[in-house]
Amino acid sequence: MIRLLTRDLKLAIRAGGGFGLALAFFLIVIVLVPFGVGPEAAILAPIAPGMLWIGALLACLLSLDRIFATDFEDGSLELLATAPV
């Protein structure tokens, strides 16, 4: 399982292009949250760690389709889903 994870991470790094988009999305989410919640430090301080995690996780979701695209095209994703790993 670790070998599959490292293989997918290497493929994602080689593909490139997704890091800039993910970073821009993360920064936009972090900048826009205070506009929706309000500028008060008493409100922003408790939710700041959660907003950082949510922004990071949503930014990671942007590149998931590219990671598994080649596995889906050659059929190995279905084999992995049905294998007892």
GUNU-762183 format. One record per residue (C-alpha): residue number from 0; residue in three letters; x, y, z. Coordinates in nm, 2 decimals, always signed. Layout:
BEGIN
<node nr="NUM" rest="Ala" px="X" py="Y" pz="Z"/>
...
END
This chain:
BEGIN
<node nr="0" rest="Met" px="+0.00" py="+0.00" pz="+0.00"/>
<node nr="1" rest="Ile" px="+0.29" py="+0.24" pz="+0.08"/>
<node nr="2" rest="Arg" px="+0.44" py="+0.16" pz="-0.26"/>
<node nr="3" rest="Leu" px="+0.11" py="+0.26" pz="-0.43"/>
<node nr="4" rest="Leu" px="+0.10" py="+0.59" pz="-0.24"/>
<node nr="5" rest="Thr" px="+0.46" py="+0.68" pz="-0.32"/>
<node nr="6" rest="Arg" px="+0.40" py="+0.59" pz="-0.68"/>
<node nr="7" rest="Asp" px="+0.10" py="+0.82" pz="-0.70"/>
<node nr="8" rest="Leu" px="+0.28" py="+1.10" pz="-0.53"/>
<node nr="9" rest="Lys" px="+0.57" py="+1.07" pz="-0.77"/>
<node nr="10" rest="Leu" px="+0.33" py="+1.09" pz="-1.06"/>
<node nr="11" rest="Ala" px="+0.16" py="+1.39" pz="-0.92"/>
<node nr="12" rest="Ile" px="+0.49" py="+1.57" pz="-0.87"/>
<node nr="13" rest="Arg" px="+0.61" py="+1.49" pz="-1.23"/>
<node nr="14" rest="Ala" px="+0.28" py="+1.61" pz="-1.38"/>
<node nr="15" rest="Gly" px="+0.33" py="+1.95" pz="-1.23"/>
<node nr="16" rest="Gly" px="+0.10" py="+2.25" pz="-1.28"/>
<node nr="17" rest="Gly" px="-0.12" py="+2.17" pz="-1.00"/>
<node nr="18" rest="Phe" px="+0.08" py="+2.32" pz="-0.72"/>
<node nr="19" rest="Gly" px="+0.03" py="+2.68" pz="-0.83"/>
<node nr="20" rest="Leu" px="-0.34" py="+2.64" pz="-0.87"/>
<node nr="21" rest="Ala" px="-0.38" py="+2.47" pz="-0.53"/>
<node nr="22" rest="Leu" px="-0.17" py="+2.74" pz="-0.36"/>
<node nr="23" rest="Ala" px="-0.38" py="+3.02" pz="-0.52"/>
<node nr="24" rest="Phe" px="-0.70" py="+2.84" pz="-0.42"/>
<node nr="25" rest="Phe" px="-0.58" py="+2.80" pz="-0.06"/>
<node nr="26" rest="Leu" px="-0.48" py="+3.17" pz="-0.04"/>
<node nr="27" rest="Ile" px="-0.82" py="+3.28" pz="-0.18"/>
<node nr="28" rest="Val" px="-1.01" py="+3.06" pz="+0.07"/>
<node nr="29" rest="Ile" px="-0.80" py="+3.20" pz="+0.36"/>
<node nr="30" rest="Val" px="-0.84" py="+3.56" pz="+0.25"/>
<node nr="31" rest="Leu" px="-1.21" py="+3.53" pz="+0.19"/>
<node nr="32" rest="Val" px="-1.31" py="+3.36" pz="+0.52"/>
<node nr="33" rest="Pro" px="-1.28" py="+3.68" pz="+0.73"/>
<node nr="34" rest="Phe" px="-1.51" py="+3.86" pz="+0.49"/>
<node nr="35" rest="Gly" px="-1.78" py="+3.60" pz="+0.55"/>
<node nr="36" rest="Val" px="-1.73" py="+3.56" pz="+0.92"/>
<node nr="37" rest="Gly" px="-1.64" py="+3.91" pz="+1.02"/>
<node nr="38" rest="Pro" px="-1.32" py="+4.09" pz="+1.11"/>
<node nr="39" rest="Glu" px="-1.34" py="+4.04" pz="+1.49"/>
<node nr="40" rest="Ala" px="-1.04" py="+3.87" pz="+1.64"/>
<node nr="41" rest="Ala" px="-1.26" py="+3.70" pz="+1.90"/>
<node nr="42" rest="Ile" px="-1.44" py="+3.51" pz="+1.63"/>
<node nr="43" rest="Leu" px="-1.15" py="+3.45" pz="+1.39"/>
<node nr="44" rest="Ala" px="-0.90" py="+3.32" pz="+1.65"/>
<node nr="45" rest="Pro" px="-1.09" py="+3.00" pz="+1.74"/>
<node nr="46" rest="Ile" px="-1.18" py="+2.91" pz="+1.38"/>
<node nr="47" rest="Ala" px="-0.85" py="+2.99" pz="+1.22"/>
<node nr="48" rest="Pro" px="-0.69" py="+2.64" pz="+1.26"/>
<node nr="49" rest="Gly" px="-1.00" py="+2.48" pz="+1.12"/>
<node nr="50" rest="Met" px="-1.01" py="+2.72" pz="+0.83"/>
<node nr="51" rest="Leu" px="-0.65" py="+2.65" pz="+0.75"/>
<node nr="52" rest="Trp" px="-0.72" py="+2.27" pz="+0.74"/>
<node nr="53" rest="Ile" px="-1.03" py="+2.31" pz="+0.54"/>
<node nr="54" rest="Gly" px="-0.85" py="+2.53" pz="+0.29"/>
<node nr="55" rest="Ala" px="-0.56" py="+2.29" pz="+0.26"/>
<node nr="56" rest="Leu" px="-0.79" py="+1.99" pz="+0.21"/>
<node nr="57" rest="Leu" px="-1.00" py="+2.16" pz="-0.05"/>
<node nr="58" rest="Ala" px="-0.69" py="+2.27" pz="-0.23"/>
<node nr="59" rest="Cys" px="-0.57" py="+1.91" pz="-0.24"/>
<node nr="60" rest="Leu" px="-0.90" py="+1.80" pz="-0.39"/>
<node nr="61" rest="Leu" px="-0.82" py="+2.00" pz="-0.70"/>
<node nr="62" rest="Ser" px="-0.55" py="+1.76" pz="-0.82"/>
<node nr="63" rest="Leu" px="-0.72" py="+1.43" pz="-0.74"/>
<node nr="64" rest="Asp" px="-0.86" py="+1.38" pz="-1.09"/>
<node nr="65" rest="Arg" px="-0.51" py="+1.41" pz="-1.25"/>
<node nr="66" rest="Ile" px="-0.35" py="+1.16" pz="-1.00"/>
<node nr="67" rest="Phe" px="-0.58" py="+0.88" pz="-1.09"/>
<node nr="68" rest="Ala" px="-0.65" py="+0.96" pz="-1.46"/>
<node nr="69" rest="Thr" px="-0.39" py="+0.72" pz="-1.61"/>
<node nr="70" rest="Asp" px="-0.50" py="+0.45" pz="-1.37"/>
<node nr="71" rest="Phe" px="-0.86" py="+0.49" pz="-1.48"/>
<node nr="72" rest="Glu" px="-0.77" py="+0.49" pz="-1.85"/>
<node nr="73" rest="Asp" px="-0.57" py="+0.16" pz="-1.84"/>
<node nr="74" rest="Gly" px="-0.81" py="-0.02" pz="-1.60"/>
<node nr="75" rest="Ser" px="-0.58" py="-0.06" pz="-1.31"/>
<node nr="76" rest="Leu" px="-0.80" py="+0.15" pz="-1.09"/>
<node nr="77" rest="Glu" px="-1.08" py="-0.10" pz="-1.11"/>
<node nr="78" rest="Leu" px="-0.84" py="-0.38" pz="-1.03"/>
<node nr="79" rest="Leu" px="-0.72" py="-0.19" pz="-0.73"/>
<node nr="80" rest="Ala" px="-1.08" py="-0.14" pz="-0.61"/>
<node nr="81" rest="Thr" px="-1.16" py="-0.51" pz="-0.63"/>
<node nr="82" rest="Ala" px="-0.83" py="-0.64" pz="-0.49"/>
<node nr="83" rest="Pro" px="-0.81" py="-0.74" pz="-0.13"/>
<node nr="84" rest="Val" px="-0.55" py="-0.48" pz="-0.03"/>
END
